[in-house]
Amino acid sequence: MTLPDLLLLRPAWLIGLPCTLIAAYILSRRAGASGGWQAVVDPDLMAAMRARGYVTRPRADLEPWLMGAALALLCAGLAGPALRDRDAPALRNRDALMLVLDLSPSVTKGGGLDDAQAAIARLIDVNRTRPAGLILYSGEAFLASIPTEDPATLKSTIAVLGPNTMPVAGSRPDRALATARRALDDAASLAPDVVLVSDGGGVGPETVTLAREMAAEGMRVSAIFVAQDGAPYGSPSADIAPLVALAKAGGGSAAAATDLAEIDGLLAGGRNEAALDRDIRALVYRDLGPWIAALALLPLAALFRRRPT
């Protein structure tokens, strides 16, 4: 929950604000009523009992509202309003993006490689603040680049890929995802994304199961579908259905390589600043909650003022 310059670290505490106002209103309506006994007890008897201290004096009308104001300030402070600290240290983005590109013959010779390269370049531009790595696969998987914060270098590598890049044929996306899993573990990424760019060839139950396991470990798996101009001889036809199943199992989304709007929103809804680890938030934001909660002492002090006997 954010405003332009304000972030609430614990917004659930705001639920207490209307509750305190309702409670203050109810108490103010009952103030001075002595629990309803004043309506049925003789006034002289009530005065005598009050003089002996058997009955407390009626509360002042402002007391319930002072109590409600104190509780409201406590709730506001516990909600954790915070401002970004201008002197906070610069933190490296550890939400890595691992791109997994299918270079099997069905993609490179089927006319889909150009679309795949353009889709990856677009995805890098949209997520330029995130370190990105690259894995290439056909019958085997190879780590072409560990997550780097230099998108120009990665885009240059992608631009020179061609039908003869891979030394072996075949299509083993399961091996590619396993390689991505190891690379992200080594990078100690906090909230990584894996994007498989493929025509759907070779995506079977093993690959879907692996994506589900990666999602359980915090690695979101998405997919970009690359269509074919025509399936090469001996190669399977492009099919988006396996990629949709893969993305669903991996907790991600699927998009078409030719749909720029889908690519731009593919990784939307990722971790934002409000979801940062508590220790990191303490470095980045200045919590104003304790100061606001301390203001509750002002109405509380009025409640403990000396009363005439």
C-alpha positions in Angstrom: 0.0 0.0 0.0 1.8 3.2 -1.2 1.2 6.9 -1.7 3.6 9.1 -3.8 5.9 9.8 -0.9 4.5 7.5 1.8 4.5 3.8 2.4 2.6 1.9 5.1 4.8 -1.0 6.4 1.9 -2.6 8.3 -1.3 -1.4 6.8 -3.5 -4.0 8.5 -3.4 -1.9 11.7 -5.5 0.8 10.0 -8.5 -1.4 10.7 -8.3 -0.2 14.3 -9.0 3.4 13.3 -12.8 3.1 12.7 -13.1 0.7 15.6 -11.7 3.3 18.0 -14.1 5.9 16.7 -17.1 3.6 17.1 -16.0 2.7 20.6 -15.5 6.3 21.6 -19.0 7.2 20.3 -20.6 4.3 22.3 -18.7 5.3 25.5 -19.6 9.0 25.1 -23.3 8.1 24.9 -23.0 6.1 28.1 -20.8 8.7 29.9 -22.3 9.8 33.2 -25.1 7.2 33.2 -23.6 5.1 36.0 -24.4 1.9 34.1 -28.1 2.8 34.0 -28.5 2.8 37.8 -29.0 6.6 37.9 -32.4 6.2 36.3 -33.8 3.8 39.0 -31.9 4.9 42.2 -33.2 7.8 44.4 -31.0 10.9 43.6 -30.3 11.4 47.3 -29.2 7.8 47.8 -27.0 8.1 44.7 -25.4 11.3 46.0 -24.7 9.6 49.3 -23.2 6.6 47.7 -21.1 8.8 45.5 -19.9 10.8 48.5 -18.8 7.6 50.3 -16.9 6.5 47.1 -19.2 3.5 46.4 -20.1 4.9 43.1 -17.5 6.6 40.8 -18.1 10.1 39.6 -19.6 10.5 36.1 -17.0 10.7 33.4 -16.5 14.0 31.6 -17.9 14.0 28.1 -14.5 14.4 26.5 -12.9 11.4 28.2 -14.2 8.7 25.8 -13.0 10.8 22.9 -9.6 11.4 24.5 -9.3 7.6 25.0 -10.4 7.0 21.3 -7.9 9.6 20.1 -5.1 7.9 22.0 -6.0 4.5 20.6 -6.3 5.9 17.1 -2.9 7.4 17.3 -1.5 4.1 18.5 -3.1 2.3 15.5 -1.8 4.9 13.1 1.7 4.4 14.5 1.5 0.6 14.4 0.5 0.9 10.7 4.1 2.0 10.1 3.9 5.1 7.9 7.4 5.5 6.5 9.3 7.8 4.1 12.1 6.7 1.9 15.4 7.6 3.4 17.4 9.8 1.0 20.6 8.8 2.8 19.8 5.1 2.5 22.5 2.9 0.9 22.0 1.9 -2.7 21.0 -1.7 -2.9 21.7 -4.0 -5.8 18.6 -5.4 -7.5 18.6 -9.2 -6.7 15.4 -10.1 -8.5 17.2 -11.8 -11.3 15.6 -12.6 -14.7 16.7 -15.7 -16.4 15.9 -16.0 -20.1 15.8 -19.5 -21.6 15.8 -19.6 -25.4 14.9 -22.6 -27.5 17.4 -23.0 -30.3 16.2 -26.4 -31.5 15.7 -26.8 -35.3 12.0 -26.4 -35.1 12.6 -22.8 -34.0 15.8 -21.8 -35.9 14.7 -23.4 -39.2 10.9 -22.9 -38.7 11.1 -19.1 -39.1 10.5 -18.2 -35.5 14.0 -17.2 -34.4 13.6 -13.6 -35.4 10.4 -13.2 -33.3 12.1 -15.0 -30.4 15.1 -12.6 -30.5 12.8 -9.5 -30.8 10.7 -10.8 -27.9 13.7 -11.3 -25.6 15.1 -7.9 -26.5 11.8 -6.3 -25.6 11.6 -8.1 -22.3 15.1 -7.0 -21.4 14.1 -3.4 -22.2 11.0 -3.5 -20.1 12.9 -5.0 -17.1 16.1 -3.0 -17.6 16.6 -2.5 -13.9 16.8 -6.3 -13.2 20.0 -8.4 -13.8 19.3 -10.8 -16.6 21.0 -14.0 -17.7 20.7 -16.3 -20.7 20.4 -20.0 -21.2 20.4 -21.6 -24.7 19.2 -25.1 -25.3 18.4 -27.7 -27.9 19.3 -31.3 -27.0 21.6 -29.9 -24.3 21.5 -26.7 -22.2 24.2 -24.2 -21.9 24.6 -21.2 -19.7 25.4 -18.3 -22.1 25.4 -15.6 -19.5 25.0 -15.4 -15.7 22.6 -12.6 -14.5 24.2 -9.3 -15.5 23.2 -5.7 -15.1 24.5 -4.8 -18.6 21.6 -5.3 -20.9 23.5 -4.1 -24.0 26.0 -7.0 -23.7 23.1 -9.5 -23.4 21.2 -8.1 -26.4 24.4 -8.3 -28.4 24.8 -12.0 -27.6 21.1 -12.7 -28.6 21.5 -10.8 -31.9 24.2 -13.1 -33.2 22.4 -16.4 -32.5 21.5 -18.5 -35.5 20.7 -22.1 -36.7 24.3 -23.2 -36.3 24.8 -21.9 -32.7 24.0 -25.1 -30.9 26.3 -28.1 -31.4 23.5 -30.7 -31.0 20.0 -31.1 -32.2 16.9 -32.0 -30.2 14.8 -30.1 -27.7 15.2 -30.6 -23.9 13.6 -27.7 -22.0 13.7 -29.7 -18.8 17.5 -29.6 -18.9 17.4 -25.9 -19.6 15.1 -25.2 -16.6 17.4 -27.3 -14.4 20.3 -25.2 -15.5 18.4 -22.0 -14.7 17.5 -23.4 -11.3 21.2 -24.0 -10.5 22.2 -20.6 -11.8 19.6 -18.8 -9.7 20.6 -20.7 -6.6 24.2 -19.7 -7.1 23.1 -16.0 -7.7 21.1 -16.0 -4.4 18.3 -14.2 -6.1 15.5 -13.0 -3.9 12.5 -13.1 -6.3 13.7 -14.5 -9.6 11.8 -15.0 -12.8 12.4 -17.6 -15.5 11.0 -17.1 -19.0 11.1 -19.9 -21.5 11.0 -18.7 -25.1 10.0 -21.7 -27.3 7.5 -23.1 -29.8 6.4 -25.6 -27.2 8.5 -28.5 -28.5 9.7 -31.0 -25.9 7.7 -29.5 -23.1 6.3 -32.6 -21.3 5.3 -33.8 -17.9 8.9 -33.6 -16.6 9.3 -30.0 -17.6 5.9 -29.1 -16.0 6.8 -30.9 -12.8 10.2 -29.1 -12.7 8.4 -25.7 -13.1 6.1 -26.5 -10.3 9.1 -27.4 -8.0 10.8 -24.1 -9.0 7.7 -22.1 -8.2 7.6 -23.8 -4.7 11.1 -22.5 -4.2 10.1 -18.9 -5.2 11.2 -19.0 -8.8 8.3 -17.9 -11.0 8.3 -19.6 -14.5 6.6 -17.9 -17.5 6.7 -18.6 -21.2 6.7 -16.8 -24.5 5.3 -18.7 -27.5 7.1 -18.6 -30.8 5.0 -19.4 -33.8 6.5 -21.0 -37.0 6.2 -20.1 -40.6 6.2 -23.9 -41.2 7.5 -26.9 -39.3 10.8 -28.2 -40.8 10.9 -31.8 -42.0 11.0 -34.1 -39.0 10.2 -31.4 -36.4 7.0 -31.0 -34.4 4.6 -28.2 -35.2 4.4 -25.3 -32.8 1.9 -25.7 -30.0 1.2 -23.1 -27.3 -0.8 -25.5 -25.1 2.3 -27.0 -23.4 3.7 -23.6 -22.6 0.4 -22.5 -21.1 0.5 -25.6 -18.8 4.1 -24.8 -18.0 3.4 -21.2 -17.0 0.4 -22.3 -14.9 2.5 -24.8 -13.0 5.3 -22.3 -12.5 3.0 -19.5 -11.2 3.6 -17.3 -14.2 2.0 -16.3 -17.4 2.2 -17.1 -21.1 2.5 -14.6 -24.0 2.9 -14.6 -27.7 6.2 -13.4 -29.1 4.5 -11.1 -31.6 2.2 -9.4 -29.0 4.2 -6.6 -27.5 1.4 -5.7 -25.0 1.5 -9.3 -23.6 5.3 -9.2 -23.3 5.2 -5.9 -21.5 2.8 -7.2 -18.9 4.3 -10.7 -18.7 6.2 -10.1 -15.5 3.8 -7.6 -14.0 2.7 -8.2 -10.4 6.2 -9.1 -9.2 7.6 -8.2 -5.8 7.4 -4.5 -5.0 9.1 -2.3 -2.4 6.4 -3.0 0.2 7.2 -6.7 0.0 10.9 -6.3 0.7 12.5 -8.3 3.5 12.0 -6.5 6.8 15.7 -6.0 7.4 16.1 -4.4 3.9 13.0 -2.1 4.5 14.7 -0.9 7.7 17.6 0.3 5.6 15.6 1.9 2.8 12.7 3.5 4.8 12.5 5.7 7.8 9.6 4.4 10.0 7.6 7.3 11.5 5.3 5.0 13.5 7.0 5.4 16.9 6.8 9.2 16.7 3.1 9.0 15.8 2.4 6.5 18.5 4.2 8.7 21.1 1.6 11.4 20.3 -1.0 9.2 22.1 0.6 10.3 25.4 -1.0 13.7 25.0 -4.7 12.6 25.2 -3.7 10.0 27.8 -2.1 12.7 29.9 -5.4 14.6 29.9 -7.2 11.5 31.2 -4.9 11.4 34.3 -5.3 15.0 35.2 -6.2 15.8 38.9 -10.0 15.8 39.5 -11.8 17.8 42.2 -13.1 15.5 45.0 
